[in-house]
Amino acid sequence: MSHAGIASRRKAEELIAQGRVCVNGVRIKDMGVKVSSGDVVEVDGKKVNLEEKKVYIMLNKPVGYISSAKDQFGRKTVLDLVKDVKERIYPVGRLDYDTSGLILLTNDGEFAYVLTHPSSEIDKVYSVVVKGAVSKDKIKAFKKGIKIDNYITSPAKLRIINITDNTSTVEITIHEGKNRQVRKMCKAIGHPVLKLKRIAIGPLKLGDLEEGKWRHLTEQEVKALKNYAKPV
Ligand code: URA
């Protein structure tokens, strides 16, 4: 009941202790009764909806957090930063341990599937600091495709934001999600990445959300994301 957002865990235990909860027509007294999606649960004779409420969250991931639900090496995960969310959320797609920025978390499997499916072709925008002064001809190279491993990347956008003596800040837009793709593309053009931060996913912008902080997406943002993704 707490997972479905009907009552807090304590309140649910109270309701059970008071004999107000029935499962499949049988009044229960035991806290350990397991229910699954086919079961009918009633509180005070009223059927309750056991479906977990769908939640959509954006997090500004700091460097040093792994973007999976669990880590075999015991490193901190993005879920450590959203501990007060009671729904069973998980990250949508990945950001490297050493990448910061926008990552989505949800308990909506279909939404996660569509967003991460390659044929959805969702643009992801990265703010990148690289070694060296990036020349304009690299913009064309990105448009044409870059050879990484044994693969030519799809047309990507490179925008030069600022160049200092020995570093450049650029904005890179890709819609693929190969392993360490932006790092590999930058290395391939002779400009290894020094700092990588994702700042947008499709129509969704990270904005001024502080590092390590999260917020729920608005209804409009969820709708915009769903509409943006090409059908899988
Ligand atoms: N590309 C990378 O190289 N790393 C990321 O985390 C995301 C995109």
py3Dmol code that shows the C-alpha trace and the ligand (Angstrom):
import py3Dmol

protein = """\
ATOM      1  CA  MET A   1       0.000   0.000   0.000  1.00  0.00           C
ATOM      2  CA  SER A   2       2.880   2.354   0.706  1.00  0.00           C
ATOM      3  CA  HIS A   3       4.379   1.622  -2.731  1.00  0.00           C
ATOM      4  CA  ALA A   4       1.041   2.471  -4.337  1.00  0.00           C
ATOM      5  CA  GLY A   5       1.017   5.761  -2.441  1.00  0.00           C
ATOM      6  CA  ILE A   6      -2.203   4.890  -0.578  1.00  0.00           C
ATOM      7  CA  ALA A   7      -0.771   5.280   2.904  1.00  0.00           C
ATOM      8  CA  SER A   8       2.608   5.522   4.591  1.00  0.00           C
ATOM      9  CA  ARG A   9       4.079   2.239   5.776  1.00  0.00           C
ATOM     10  CA  ARG A  10       3.125   3.075   9.379  1.00  0.00           C
ATOM     11  CA  LYS A  11      -0.410   4.089   8.480  1.00  0.00           C
ATOM     12  CA  ALA A  12      -0.817   0.905   6.386  1.00  0.00           C
ATOM     13  CA  GLU A  13       0.299  -1.201   9.371  1.00  0.00           C
ATOM     14  CA  GLU A  14      -2.177   0.655  11.572  1.00  0.00           C
ATOM     15  CA  LEU A  15      -5.020   0.000   9.098  1.00  0.00           C
ATOM     16  CA  ILE A  16      -4.131  -3.706   9.028  1.00  0.00           C
ATOM     17  CA  ALA A  17      -3.891  -3.894  12.849  1.00  0.00           C
ATOM     18  CA  GLN A  18      -7.325  -2.243  13.073  1.00  0.00           C
ATOM     19  CA  GLY A  19      -8.737  -5.003  10.842  1.00  0.00           C
ATOM     20  CA  ARG A  20      -9.763  -2.535   8.106  1.00  0.00           C
ATOM     21  CA  VAL A  21      -7.905  -4.233   5.230  1.00  0.00           C
ATOM     22  CA  CYS A  22      -9.195  -7.156   3.132  1.00  0.00           C
ATOM     23  CA  VAL A  23      -7.251  -9.063   0.473  1.00  0.00           C
ATOM     24  CA  ASN A  24      -9.405 -10.992  -2.004  1.00  0.00           C
ATOM     25  CA  GLY A  25     -12.343 -10.694   0.379  1.00  0.00           C
ATOM     26  CA  VAL A  26     -10.461 -11.978   3.441  1.00  0.00           C
ATOM     27  CA  ARG A  27      -9.772  -9.630   6.352  1.00  0.00           C
ATOM     28  CA  ILE A  28      -6.044  -9.702   7.148  1.00  0.00           C
ATOM     29  CA  LYS A  29      -4.302  -9.272  10.487  1.00  0.00           C
ATOM     30  CA  ASP A  30      -0.806 -10.163   9.356  1.00  0.00           C
ATOM     31  CA  MET A  31       1.728  -7.549   8.252  1.00  0.00           C
ATOM     32  CA  GLY A  32       3.565 -10.053   6.052  1.00  0.00           C
ATOM     33  CA  VAL A  33       0.760 -10.833   3.570  1.00  0.00           C
ATOM     34  CA  LYS A  34       2.146 -10.530   0.041  1.00  0.00           C
ATOM     35  CA  VAL A  35      -0.095  -9.139  -2.681  1.00  0.00           C
ATOM     36  CA  SER A  36       0.465  -8.967  -6.404  1.00  0.00           C
ATOM     37  CA  SER A  37      -1.197  -7.147  -9.272  1.00  0.00           C
ATOM     38  CA  GLY A  38      -4.134  -9.578  -9.653  1.00  0.00           C
ATOM     39  CA  ASP A  39      -5.191  -9.309  -6.001  1.00  0.00           C
ATOM     40  CA  VAL A  40      -8.119  -7.205  -4.836  1.00  0.00           C
ATOM     41  CA  VAL A  41      -7.286  -5.059  -1.834  1.00  0.00           C
ATOM     42  CA  GLU A  42      -9.969  -3.157   0.062  1.00  0.00           C
ATOM     43  CA  VAL A  43      -9.727  -0.641   2.886  1.00  0.00           C
ATOM     44  CA  ASP A  44     -13.004  -0.147   4.801  1.00  0.00           C
ATOM     45  CA  GLY A  45     -14.753  -2.072   2.038  1.00  0.00           C
ATOM     46  CA  LYS A  46     -13.459   0.263  -0.720  1.00  0.00           C
ATOM     47  CA  LYS A  47     -11.258  -1.164  -3.462  1.00  0.00           C
ATOM     48  CA  VAL A  48      -7.861   0.510  -3.716  1.00  0.00           C
ATOM     49  CA  ASN A  49      -5.711   0.860  -6.808  1.00  0.00           C
ATOM     50  CA  LEU A  50      -2.447  -0.977  -6.239  1.00  0.00           C
ATOM     51  CA  GLU A  51      -0.681   0.431  -9.294  1.00  0.00           C
ATOM     52  CA  GLU A  52       2.299   2.466  -8.227  1.00  0.00           C
ATOM     53  CA  LYS A  53       1.964   6.146  -9.069  1.00  0.00           C
ATOM     54  CA  LYS A  54       4.178   7.037 -12.049  1.00  0.00           C
ATOM     55  CA  VAL A  55       6.930   9.470 -11.189  1.00  0.00           C
ATOM     56  CA  TYR A  56       9.349  11.346 -13.440  1.00  0.00           C
ATOM     57  CA  ILE A  57      12.357  13.005 -11.915  1.00  0.00           C
ATOM     58  CA  MET A  58      15.310  14.987 -13.204  1.00  0.00           C
ATOM     59  CA  LEU A  59      18.551  14.920 -11.267  1.00  0.00           C
ATOM     60  CA  ASN A  60      21.708  16.954 -11.702  1.00  0.00           C
ATOM     61  CA  LYS A  61      24.201  14.125 -11.224  1.00  0.00           C
ATOM     62  CA  PRO A  62      27.548  15.111  -9.748  1.00  0.00           C
ATOM     63  CA  VAL A  63      30.762  13.404 -10.885  1.00  0.00           C
ATOM     64  CA  GLY A  64      31.505  10.401  -8.654  1.00  0.00           C
ATOM     65  CA  TYR A  65      28.085   8.742  -8.753  1.00  0.00           C
ATOM     66  CA  ILE A  66      27.266   5.663 -10.784  1.00  0.00           C
ATOM     67  CA  SER A  67      24.059   5.836 -12.839  1.00  0.00           C
ATOM     68  CA  SER A  68      22.689   2.381 -12.088  1.00  0.00           C
ATOM     69  CA  ALA A  69      20.509   1.245  -9.218  1.00  0.00           C
ATOM     70  CA  LYS A  70      23.321  -0.799  -7.628  1.00  0.00           C
ATOM     71  CA  ASP A  71      27.102  -0.938  -7.950  1.00  0.00           C
ATOM     72  CA  GLN A  72      29.138  -4.101  -7.547  1.00  0.00           C
ATOM     73  CA  PHE A  73      32.040  -2.057  -6.129  1.00  0.00           C
ATOM     74  CA  GLY A  74      29.888  -0.297  -3.540  1.00  0.00           C
ATOM     75  CA  ARG A  75      30.263   3.130  -5.127  1.00  0.00           C
ATOM     76  CA  LYS A  76      27.609   5.795  -4.555  1.00  0.00           C
ATOM     77  CA  THR A  77      24.696   5.601  -7.006  1.00  0.00           C
ATOM     78  CA  VAL A  78      22.262   8.222  -8.298  1.00  0.00           C
ATOM     79  CA  LEU A  79      19.604   6.593  -6.101  1.00  0.00           C
ATOM     80  CA  ASP A  80      21.573   7.724  -3.028  1.00  0.00           C
ATOM     81  CA  LEU A  81      20.646  11.282  -4.065  1.00  0.00           C
ATOM     82  CA  VAL A  82      16.871  10.679  -4.277  1.00  0.00           C
ATOM     83  CA  LYS A  83      16.409   8.699  -1.057  1.00  0.00           C
ATOM     84  CA  ASP A  84      13.226  10.499  -0.018  1.00  0.00           C
ATOM     85  CA  VAL A  85      11.290   9.253  -3.084  1.00  0.00           C
ATOM     86  CA  LYS A  86       9.273   6.196  -2.012  1.00  0.00           C
ATOM     87  CA  GLU A  87       8.410   4.887  -5.479  1.00  0.00           C
ATOM     88  CA  ARG A  88      10.824   2.307  -6.932  1.00  0.00           C
ATOM     89  CA  ILE A  89      12.541   4.502  -9.477  1.00  0.00           C
ATOM     90  CA  TYR A  90      15.587   3.760 -11.588  1.00  0.00           C
ATOM     91  CA  PRO A  91      17.784   5.807 -13.930  1.00  0.00           C
ATOM     92  CA  VAL A  92      16.819   6.180 -17.602  1.00  0.00           C
ATOM     93  CA  GLY A  93      19.944   5.493 -19.648  1.00  0.00           C
ATOM     94  CA  ARG A  94      23.432   6.216 -18.385  1.00  0.00           C
ATOM     95  CA  LEU A  95      25.927   8.909 -17.635  1.00  0.00           C
ATOM     96  CA  ASP A  96      29.532   7.935 -16.956  1.00  0.00           C
ATOM     97  CA  TYR A  97      30.849   7.986 -13.392  1.00  0.00           C
ATOM     98  CA  ASP A  98      32.990  10.995 -14.406  1.00  0.00           C
ATOM     99  CA  THR A  99      30.180  12.843 -16.238  1.00  0.00           C
ATOM    100  CA  SER A 100      27.804  15.247 -14.501  1.00  0.00           C
ATOM    101  CA  GLY A 101      24.446  16.721 -15.392  1.00  0.00           C
ATOM    102  CA  LEU A 102      20.939  15.822 -16.438  1.00  0.00           C
ATOM    103  CA  ILE A 103      19.724  12.287 -15.827  1.00  0.00           C
ATOM    104  CA  LEU A 104      16.111  11.133 -15.603  1.00  0.00           C
ATOM    105  CA  LEU A 105      14.707   8.642 -13.112  1.00  0.00           C
ATOM    106  CA  THR A 106      11.317   6.994 -13.307  1.00  0.00           C
ATOM    107  CA  ASN A 107       9.260   3.939 -12.433  1.00  0.00           C
ATOM    108  CA  ASP A 108       7.539   4.061 -15.840  1.00  0.00           C
ATOM    109  CA  GLY A 109       9.038   1.173 -17.817  1.00  0.00           C
ATOM    110  CA  GLU A 110       7.433   2.140 -21.101  1.00  0.00           C
ATOM    111  CA  PHE A 111       8.678   5.727 -20.868  1.00  0.00           C
ATOM    112  CA  ALA A 112      12.221   4.509 -20.073  1.00  0.00           C
ATOM    113  CA  TYR A 113      12.107   2.044 -22.961  1.00  0.00           C
ATOM    114  CA  VAL A 114      11.006   4.647 -25.505  1.00  0.00           C
ATOM    115  CA  LEU A 115      13.511   7.230 -24.306  1.00  0.00           C
ATOM    116  CA  THR A 116      16.481   4.879 -24.456  1.00  0.00           C
ATOM    117  CA  HIS A 117      15.555   3.099 -27.685  1.00  0.00           C
ATOM    118  CA  PRO A 118      18.000   4.091 -30.482  1.00  0.00           C
ATOM    119  CA  SER A 119      15.187   4.619 -32.985  1.00  0.00           C
ATOM    120  CA  SER A 120      13.690   7.355 -30.781  1.00  0.00           C
ATOM    121  CA  GLU A 121      16.657   9.515 -31.845  1.00  0.00           C
ATOM    122  CA  ILE A 122      16.408  11.887 -28.921  1.00  0.00           C
ATOM    123  CA  ASP A 123      19.005  14.663 -29.049  1.00  0.00           C
ATOM    124  CA  LYS A 124      21.218  14.888 -26.003  1.00  0.00           C
ATOM    125  CA  VAL A 125      23.217  18.068 -25.496  1.00  0.00           C
ATOM    126  CA  TYR A 126      26.532  18.149 -23.640  1.00  0.00           C
ATOM    127  CA  SER A 127      28.603  21.067 -22.443  1.00  0.00           C
ATOM    128  CA  VAL A 128      32.177  19.925 -22.888  1.00  0.00           C
ATOM    129  CA  VAL A 129      35.568  21.325 -21.936  1.00  0.00           C
ATOM    130  CA  VAL A 130      38.290  19.829 -24.101  1.00  0.00           C
ATOM    131  CA  LYS A 131      42.028  20.117 -24.357  1.00  0.00           C
ATOM    132  CA  GLY A 132      43.378  22.454 -27.046  1.00  0.00           C
ATOM    133  CA  ALA A 133      41.827  25.065 -29.317  1.00  0.00           C
ATOM    134  CA  VAL A 134      39.055  23.540 -31.446  1.00  0.00           C
ATOM    135  CA  SER A 135      39.108  24.814 -35.045  1.00  0.00           C
ATOM    136  CA  LYS A 136      35.969  25.441 -37.123  1.00  0.00           C
ATOM    137  CA  ASP A 137      36.702  22.555 -39.516  1.00  0.00           C
ATOM    138  CA  LYS A 138      35.848  20.183 -36.653  1.00  0.00           C
ATOM    139  CA  ILE A 139      32.209  21.314 -36.959  1.00  0.00           C
ATOM    140  CA  LYS A 140      32.083  19.742 -40.427  1.00  0.00           C
ATOM    141  CA  ALA A 141      33.849  16.622 -39.204  1.00  0.00           C
ATOM    142  CA  PHE A 142      31.168  16.154 -36.545  1.00  0.00           C
ATOM    143  CA  LYS A 143      28.435  16.674 -39.141  1.00  0.00           C
ATOM    144  CA  LYS A 144      30.005  14.073 -41.429  1.00  0.00           C
ATOM    145  CA  GLY A 145      30.496  11.472 -38.708  1.00  0.00           C
ATOM    146  CA  ILE A 146      33.502  10.486 -36.624  1.00  0.00           C
ATOM    147  CA  LYS A 147      35.130   7.078 -36.651  1.00  0.00           C
ATOM    148  CA  ILE A 148      35.211   5.632 -33.143  1.00  0.00           C
ATOM    149  CA  ASP A 149      36.103   2.014 -32.536  1.00  0.00           C
ATOM    150  CA  ASN A 150      34.868   0.445 -35.802  1.00  0.00           C
ATOM    151  CA  TYR A 151      31.875   2.663 -36.162  1.00  0.00           C
ATOM    152  CA  ILE A 152      31.028   5.939 -37.912  1.00  0.00           C
ATOM    153  CA  THR A 153      28.858   8.125 -35.735  1.00  0.00           C
ATOM    154  CA  SER A 154      25.613   9.679 -37.035  1.00  0.00           C
ATOM    155  CA  PRO A 155      25.726  13.377 -37.911  1.00  0.00           C
ATOM    156  CA  ALA A 156      26.368  15.322 -34.728  1.00  0.00           C
ATOM    157  CA  LYS A 157      26.437  19.017 -33.890  1.00  0.00           C
ATOM    158  CA  LEU A 158      29.482  20.809 -32.545  1.00  0.00           C
ATOM    159  CA  ARG A 159      29.201  24.412 -31.433  1.00  0.00           C
ATOM    160  CA  ILE A 160      32.246  26.324 -30.283  1.00  0.00           C
ATOM    161  CA  ILE A 161      31.375  28.407 -27.233  1.00  0.00           C
ATOM    162  CA  ASN A 162      34.722  29.685 -26.011  1.00  0.00           C
ATOM    163  CA  ILE A 163      38.406  29.134 -26.651  1.00  0.00           C
ATOM    164  CA  THR A 164      41.227  29.983 -24.260  1.00  0.00           C
ATOM    165  CA  ASP A 165      44.945  29.272 -24.701  1.00  0.00           C
ATOM    166  CA  ASN A 166      44.834  25.565 -24.147  1.00  0.00           C
ATOM    167  CA  THR A 167      41.210  24.567 -23.622  1.00  0.00           C
ATOM    168  CA  SER A 168      37.924  25.000 -25.494  1.00  0.00           C
ATOM    169  CA  THR A 169      34.353  24.909 -24.296  1.00  0.00           C
ATOM    170  CA  VAL A 170      32.032  23.374 -26.865  1.00  0.00           C
ATOM    171  CA  GLU A 171      28.445  22.179 -27.028  1.00  0.00           C
ATOM    172  CA  ILE A 172      27.935  18.765 -28.595  1.00  0.00           C
ATOM    173  CA  THR A 173      24.578  17.314 -29.648  1.00  0.00           C
ATOM    174  CA  ILE A 174      24.213  13.604 -30.406  1.00  0.00           C
ATOM    175  CA  HIS A 175      21.222  11.291 -30.519  1.00  0.00           C
ATOM    176  CA  GLU A 176      23.103   8.027 -30.208  1.00  0.00           C
ATOM    177  CA  GLY A 177      24.246   6.543 -26.928  1.00  0.00           C
ATOM    178  CA  LYS A 178      27.334   4.440 -27.591  1.00  0.00           C
ATOM    179  CA  ASN A 179      29.606   3.760 -24.650  1.00  0.00           C
ATOM    180  CA  ARG A 180      31.610   6.923 -23.776  1.00  0.00           C
ATOM    181  CA  GLN A 181      30.646   8.295 -27.181  1.00  0.00           C
ATOM    182  CA  VAL A 182      31.330  12.007 -26.627  1.00  0.00           C
ATOM    183  CA  ARG A 183      34.698  11.267 -25.005  1.00  0.00           C
ATOM    184  CA  LYS A 184      35.673   8.974 -27.888  1.00  0.00           C
ATOM    185  CA  MET A 185      34.518  11.477 -30.552  1.00  0.00           C
ATOM    186  CA  CYS A 186      36.497  14.318 -28.974  1.00  0.00           C
ATOM    187  CA  LYS A 187      39.578  12.153 -28.593  1.00  0.00           C
ATOM    188  CA  ALA A 188      39.277  11.104 -32.241  1.00  0.00           C
ATOM    189  CA  ILE A 189      39.476  14.752 -33.388  1.00  0.00           C
ATOM    190  CA  GLY A 190      42.510  15.355 -31.164  1.00  0.00           C
ATOM    191  CA  HIS A 191      40.760  17.122 -28.270  1.00  0.00           C
ATOM    192  CA  PRO A 192      40.480  14.862 -25.220  1.00  0.00           C
ATOM    193  CA  VAL A 193      37.628  15.693 -22.828  1.00  0.00           C
ATOM    194  CA  LEU A 194      38.528  17.418 -19.578  1.00  0.00           C
ATOM    195  CA  LYS A 195      34.971  17.969 -18.322  1.00  0.00           C
ATOM    196  CA  LEU A 196      31.631  16.620 -19.543  1.00  0.00           C
ATOM    197  CA  LYS A 197      28.161  17.680 -18.463  1.00  0.00           C
ATOM    198  CA  ARG A 198      24.791  16.828 -20.025  1.00  0.00           C
ATOM    199  CA  ILE A 199      22.584  19.911 -20.175  1.00  0.00           C
ATOM    200  CA  ALA A 200      19.546  18.780 -22.199  1.00  0.00           C
ATOM    201  CA  ILE A 201      17.596  15.708 -23.298  1.00  0.00           C
ATOM    202  CA  GLY A 202      15.303  16.560 -26.206  1.00  0.00           C
ATOM    203  CA  PRO A 203      13.117  19.469 -25.108  1.00  0.00           C
ATOM    204  CA  LEU A 204      14.116  19.071 -21.463  1.00  0.00           C
ATOM    205  CA  LYS A 205      16.747  21.470 -20.098  1.00  0.00           C
ATOM    206  CA  LEU A 206      18.754  21.077 -16.900  1.00  0.00           C
ATOM    207  CA  GLY A 207      18.444  24.826 -16.270  1.00  0.00           C
ATOM    208  CA  ASP A 208      19.659  26.065 -12.916  1.00  0.00           C
ATOM    209  CA  LEU A 209      19.012  22.869 -10.941  1.00  0.00           C
ATOM    210  CA  GLU A 210      21.923  22.625  -8.492  1.00  0.00           C
ATOM    211  CA  GLU A 211      24.368  19.743  -8.636  1.00  0.00           C
ATOM    212  CA  GLY A 212      23.183  16.815  -6.497  1.00  0.00           C
ATOM    213  CA  LYS A 213      19.603  18.146  -6.441  1.00  0.00           C
ATOM    214  CA  TRP A 214      16.490  16.730  -8.105  1.00  0.00           C
ATOM    215  CA  ARG A 215      12.944  17.761  -8.939  1.00  0.00           C
ATOM    216  CA  HIS A 216       9.797  16.202 -10.367  1.00  0.00           C
ATOM    217  CA  LEU A 217       9.146  16.945 -14.043  1.00  0.00           C
ATOM    218  CA  THR A 218       6.041  18.988 -14.715  1.00  0.00           C
ATOM    219  CA  GLU A 219       3.170  17.367 -16.599  1.00  0.00           C
ATOM    220  CA  GLN A 220       4.039  19.507 -19.620  1.00  0.00           C
ATOM    221  CA  GLU A 221       7.657  18.336 -19.547  1.00  0.00           C
ATOM    222  CA  VAL A 222       6.626  14.666 -19.473  1.00  0.00           C
ATOM    223  CA  LYS A 223       4.209  15.272 -22.355  1.00  0.00           C
ATOM    224  CA  ALA A 224       6.829  17.177 -24.368  1.00  0.00           C
ATOM    225  CA  LEU A 225       9.350  14.334 -23.931  1.00  0.00           C
ATOM    226  CA  LYS A 226       6.806  11.686 -24.958  1.00  0.00           C
ATOM    227  CA  ASN A 227       5.815  13.709 -28.017  1.00  0.00           C
ATOM    228  CA  TYR A 228       9.442  14.391 -28.968  1.00  0.00           C
ATOM    229  CA  ALA A 229      10.540  10.755 -29.149  1.00  0.00           C
ATOM    230  CA  LYS A 230      10.076   9.206 -32.615  1.00  0.00           C
ATOM    231  CA  PRO A 231       7.809   6.132 -32.397  1.00  0.00           C
ATOM    232  CA  VAL A 232       9.795   2.967 -31.538  1.00  0.00           C
TER     233      VAL A 232
END
"""
ligand_1 = """\
8
URA
N 29.170 10.458 -23.747
C 30.186 10.121 -22.923
O 31.316 9.943 -23.340
N 29.894 9.976 -21.616
C 28.675 10.165 -21.082
O 28.480 10.032 -19.872
C 27.641 10.527 -21.968
C 27.910 10.662 -23.295
"""
view = py3Dmol.view(width=600, height=400)
view.addModel(protein, "pdb")
view.setStyle({"model": 0}, {"cartoon": {"style": "trace"}})
view.addModel(ligand_1, "xyz")
view.setStyle({"model": 1}, {"stick": {}})
view.zoomTo()
view.show()
